[in-house]
Amino acid sequence: MFSIGPYTIESQVLLAPMAGVTDLPFRKICRNYGAGLTTSEMLTSDTKLWHSSKSHNRLAFEGERAPISVQIAGSEPEQMANAARQCVDRGAQIIDINMGCPAKKVCRKLAGSALMRDEALVSNILDQVVAAVDVPVTLKMRTGWDTENKNALSIAKIAQSAGIQALTIHGRTRSCRFKGIAEYDTIAEVCANLSIPIIANGDIDNSEKARQVLKSTGADAVMVGRAAYGNPWIFTEIAKSLGNKTLAATPTNEIKKHTIEQHFKELYRFYGEGKGVRIARKHFAWYSQSIGQSNNAVKAFNKLTCPLSQLELVDALFDRPIYH
């Protein structure tokens, strides 16, 4: 348990914001299974682009459990501050700033992890965003731009001085992207020198790893990213191992089937049936790995074109695994 501003975060395991994954339906499921906090997909700070369906969906919070955290990305301080204000006007209760995304299309605009190369600009952005809103502002970043330029501690100190109220560190540089083993020594160094909550991110894929990372770094919490693909139950596993006694036991197959079906129904409702069916396909590919289905099941699912047929196949797979 730790706090971000006035909000008590009951669980020490959080869901990482991930473009194309952590939409409203998936965030709600992960919260139900023990994620202490979820954050929206990265939202551009250019509010002129918010009229698109993509931005509209990223600003949808209906039925989401508080505190509602929205991540913004950009490189212009005034634009970032304005975006933060407008997010709060729409219901955001925490603003998260993205300085960790390694994607080329983001870094080309000097946003995401590219910002770590310009500490003066980082300071300006953080100062302006914190001053613009009356809700907590958090920051997600990496250990540096590349292995020769690791400046996580320097930026962390800038962030704390600016009034950032929690800091997430992915234990890789931008140049590493998602390759190699996450480095936790940098996170430990930051934890030893700061007083605000620090969240460790990178390669957290089971309860034993979560406990090890918390112990070795001194972080207040861990953040799960790719390991949550098709596996929202990982939050139950980790949270229970860290002492959360309020969660139910590890989900049975019946509960897993119900979760997948409810997830897909939420996708159909949220996106409309046509788009919902298409998005369900990628989630089913991930779920199939968690529930022990073969690639044949994925191929069969991808041929289906309506919600009812998708739900019927999910039901059939649990009743009789016909695609092993």
C-alpha positions in Angstrom: 0.0 0.0 0.0 1.3 3.5 -0.9 -0.2 6.9 -1.8 -0.2 9.1 -4.8 -1.3 12.5 -3.6 -4.6 12.0 -1.8 -5.2 8.5 -3.3 -4.3 5.3 -1.4 -3.2 2.6 -3.8 -4.2 -0.6 -2.1 -2.2 -3.0 -4.2 1.6 -2.9 -5.0 1.1 -4.3 -8.5 0.1 -1.8 -11.3 -0.8 -2.2 -14.9 1.5 -0.4 -17.4 -0.1 1.9 -20.0 0.4 0.2 -23.4 -0.9 1.5 -26.7 -3.3 -0.8 -28.4 -3.8 -2.9 -25.2 -4.8 -0.9 -22.1 -8.1 0.4 -23.4 -11.1 0.9 -21.0 -12.4 -2.7 -21.2 -9.0 -4.2 -20.4 -8.2 -1.7 -17.6 -11.5 -2.6 -15.9 -10.7 -6.3 -16.0 -7.2 -5.8 -14.6 -8.6 -3.7 -11.7 -11.1 -6.4 -10.9 -8.2 -8.9 -10.6 -6.1 -6.9 -8.3 -4.2 -4.1 -10.2 -3.8 -1.3 -7.8 -3.9 1.3 -10.6 -4.3 1.4 -14.3 -3.5 4.1 -16.7 -4.9 5.0 -20.1 -3.2 4.4 -23.4 -0.8 7.2 -24.3 -2.8 10.3 -25.4 -1.2 13.0 -27.6 -0.9 16.4 -26.0 -2.0 18.0 -29.3 -5.7 18.6 -28.4 -6.5 19.5 -32.0 -6.2 15.7 -32.7 -8.6 14.7 -30.0 -11.5 14.6 -32.4 -10.4 11.2 -33.7 -12.1 8.1 -32.5 -8.8 6.8 -31.2 -8.5 9.8 -28.8 -12.1 9.7 -28.0 -11.7 6.1 -26.8 -8.6 7.0 -24.8 -10.6 9.7 -22.9 -13.4 7.2 -22.0 -13.6 6.4 -18.3 -17.2 5.2 -17.9 -17.4 2.7 -15.1 -13.7 2.9 -14.3 -12.7 2.6 -10.7 -11.0 5.6 -9.1 -8.4 7.0 -9.3 -8.6 7.5 -13.0 -5.1 8.0 -14.5 -4.5 9.4 -18.0 -1.1 9.4 -19.7 -0.2 12.2 -22.0 2.8 12.5 -24.4 4.4 15.5 -26.1 7.4 17.8 -26.1 5.9 21.3 -25.9 5.5 22.5 -22.3 2.5 24.8 -22.8 0.8 22.2 -25.0 1.3 19.5 -22.4 0.0 21.7 -19.6 -3.1 22.5 -21.7 -3.7 18.8 -22.4 -3.4 18.0 -18.7 -6.0 20.6 -17.8 -8.4 19.3 -20.4 -7.9 15.7 -19.3 -8.8 16.8 -15.7 -11.9 18.6 -17.0 -12.9 15.3 -18.6 -12.5 13.4 -15.4 -8.8 12.5 -15.0 -7.7 12.3 -11.3 -4.0 11.6 -12.0 -2.0 12.9 -15.0 0.9 10.6 -16.0 3.6 12.0 -18.3 5.2 9.7 -20.8 9.0 9.9 -21.0 9.4 6.2 -21.6 8.0 5.2 -24.9 10.8 4.0 -27.2 8.7 4.0 -30.4 10.4 5.7 -33.3 7.3 7.7 -34.4 7.1 9.1 -30.9 10.8 9.8 -30.4 11.0 11.5 -33.8 8.7 14.2 -32.4 11.1 14.5 -29.4 8.5 13.0 -27.1 8.5 9.8 -25.0 12.0 8.6 -24.0 13.6 11.1 -26.4 12.9 13.8 -23.8 15.5 12.2 -21.5 18.2 13.8 -23.8 17.1 17.3 -22.8 17.0 17.8 -19.0 16.1 21.5 -19.3 13.1 20.7 -21.4 12.1 17.9 -19.0 12.2 20.4 -16.1 10.1 22.9 -18.1 7.5 20.4 -19.0 7.2 19.0 -15.5 7.0 22.5 -13.9 4.3 23.6 -16.3 2.1 20.5 -16.1 2.3 20.3 -12.3 1.3 24.0 -12.1 -1.5 23.6 -14.5 -3.6 21.1 -12.6 -4.7 20.4 -9.0 -4.4 16.7 -9.3 -1.3 14.5 -8.8 1.1 14.3 -11.7 3.2 11.2 -12.1 6.1 10.4 -14.5 7.0 7.2 -16.4 10.5 7.1 -17.8 13.5 4.8 -18.7 17.0 4.6 -17.3 18.4 6.8 -20.1 18.7 7.2 -23.8 21.3 4.5 -24.3 23.9 2.6 -22.2 26.3 5.5 -22.5 23.8 8.1 -21.4 22.0 6.9 -18.3 20.5 9.9 -16.4 17.6 8.4 -14.5 18.8 9.7 -11.2 19.2 13.2 -12.5 15.8 13.3 -14.0 14.2 11.7 -11.0 15.6 14.5 -8.8 14.3 17.1 -11.3 10.9 15.3 -11.1 10.7 15.3 -7.3 11.7 19.0 -7.2 9.0 19.8 -9.7 6.3 18.2 -7.6 5.9 14.9 -9.3 4.1 12.6 -6.9 5.2 9.2 -8.1 7.8 7.9 -10.6 7.8 4.7 -12.7 11.1 3.5 -14.1 11.3 1.0 -16.8 14.7 -0.7 -16.3 16.0 -0.3 -19.8 17.3 2.5 -21.9 15.5 3.7 -25.0 18.0 2.0 -27.2 17.4 -1.3 -25.5 13.6 -1.0 -26.3 12.3 -4.3 -24.8 15.4 -6.4 -25.4 17.8 -7.8 -22.9 17.4 -8.2 -19.2 15.9 -5.2 -17.3 18.5 -3.5 -15.0 17.3 -2.9 -11.5 20.4 -1.4 -10.0 19.5 2.0 -11.5 16.0 1.8 -10.0 17.6 0.9 -6.6 19.8 4.0 -6.9 16.8 6.2 -7.6 14.9 4.7 -4.7 17.8 5.3 -2.3 17.9 9.0 -3.2 14.3 10.0 -3.5 11.4 10.2 -1.1 8.4 10.0 -3.5 7.0 6.6 -4.4 9.0 4.7 -7.0 7.4 2.0 -9.2 9.7 -0.6 -10.8 8.8 -1.8 -14.3 10.4 -4.3 -16.7 10.3 -8.1 -16.8 7.8 -8.4 -13.9 6.1 -11.6 -15.1 5.4 -13.6 -11.9 5.0 -13.3 -8.1 8.5 -14.5 -7.3 10.1 -11.9 -9.7 7.9 -9.2 -8.2 9.0 -10.0 -4.6 12.7 -10.1 -5.7 12.5 -6.7 -7.5 10.7 -5.0 -4.6 13.4 -6.4 -2.2 16.4 -5.6 -4.4 15.3 -2.1 -5.4 13.4 -0.8 -2.4 10.6 0.3 -4.8 7.1 0.9 -3.4 5.4 -1.1 -6.1 5.9 -3.0 -9.4 4.3 -2.4 -12.8 3.3 -5.2 -15.1 3.3 -4.7 -18.9 3.6 -7.4 -21.5 3.1 -10.2 -19.0 -0.5 -9.1 -18.6 -1.3 -9.8 -22.3 -4.1 -12.4 -22.1 -3.4 -12.9 -18.4 -5.2 -10.3 -16.2 -5.1 -13.0 -13.5 -1.4 -12.2 -13.0 -2.5 -9.3 -10.8 -4.3 -11.7 -8.4 -1.2 -13.9 -8.3 1.3 -11.1 -7.5 -1.0 -9.1 -5.2 -1.8 -12.2 -3.1 1.9 -13.1 -2.9 2.6 -9.6 -1.6 0.0 -10.0 1.2 -3.3 -8.8 -0.2 -5.8 -11.1 1.6 -8.9 -9.5 0.1 -8.6 -11.1 -3.4 -10.2 -14.4 -4.2 -8.2 -17.6 -4.9 -6.5 -18.2 -8.2 -9.3 -18.1 -10.8 -10.7 -21.5 -11.9 -11.3 -22.4 -15.6 -14.9 -21.4 -15.2 -13.9 -17.9 -14.0 -11.4 -17.6 -16.8 -14.0 -18.4 -19.4 -16.4 -15.9 -17.9 -13.6 -13.3 -17.8 -12.8 -13.8 -21.5 -16.4 -13.7 -22.5 -17.1 -10.6 -20.5 -14.0 -8.9 -21.9 -15.1 -9.6 -25.5 -18.7 -8.4 -24.7 -17.2 -5.2 -23.4 -15.1 -4.8 -26.6 -18.2 -5.2 -28.7 -20.1 -2.6 -26.7 -17.2 -0.2 -26.5 -16.0 -0.3 -30.1 -19.1 -1.5 -31.9 -19.5 -5.1 -33.1 -17.4 -4.8 -36.3 -14.3 -3.3 -34.7 -14.9 -5.2 -31.4 -14.7 -8.5 -33.3 -11.4 -7.5 -34.9 -9.9 -6.3 -31.6 -11.0 -9.5 -29.8 -8.9 -11.5 -32.2 -5.6 -10.2 -30.9 -6.7 -10.6 -27.3 -7.8 -14.2 -28.0 -4.4 -15.0 -29.4 -2.9 -13.8 -26.1 -5.6 -15.6 -24.0 -5.0 -18.8 -25.9 -1.5 -19.0 -24.5 -2.8 -18.5 -20.9 -5.4 -21.2 -21.2 -3.3 -23.7 -23.1 -4.9 -23.6 -26.6 -3.0 -24.3 -29.7 -2.4 -22.1 -32.8 -5.2 -24.0 -34.5 -7.7 -22.4 -32.1 -6.4 -19.0 -32.9 -6.7 -19.7 -36.7 -10.3 -20.8 -36.2 -11.1 -17.8 -34.1 -9.6 -15.4 -36.6 -12.0 -16.7 -39.3 -15.1 -15.7 -37.2 -16.9 -12.5 -38.1 -19.6 -12.0 -35.5 -19.7 -11.7 -31.7 -21.9 -14.7 -31.2 -19.6 -17.1 -33.1 -16.6 -15.8 -31.2 -18.3 -16.3 -27.8 -19.5 -19.8 -28.9 -16.0 -20.8 -29.7 -14.7 -19.6 -26.4 -17.4 -21.6 -24.6 -16.6 -24.7 -26.7 -12.9 -24.5 -25.9 -13.5 -24.6 -22.2 -16.1 -27.3 -22.4 -14.2 -29.5 -24.8 -10.7 -28.5 -26.0 -11.2 -29.4 -29.7 -8.2 -27.5 -31.1 -5.3 -29.1 -29.2 
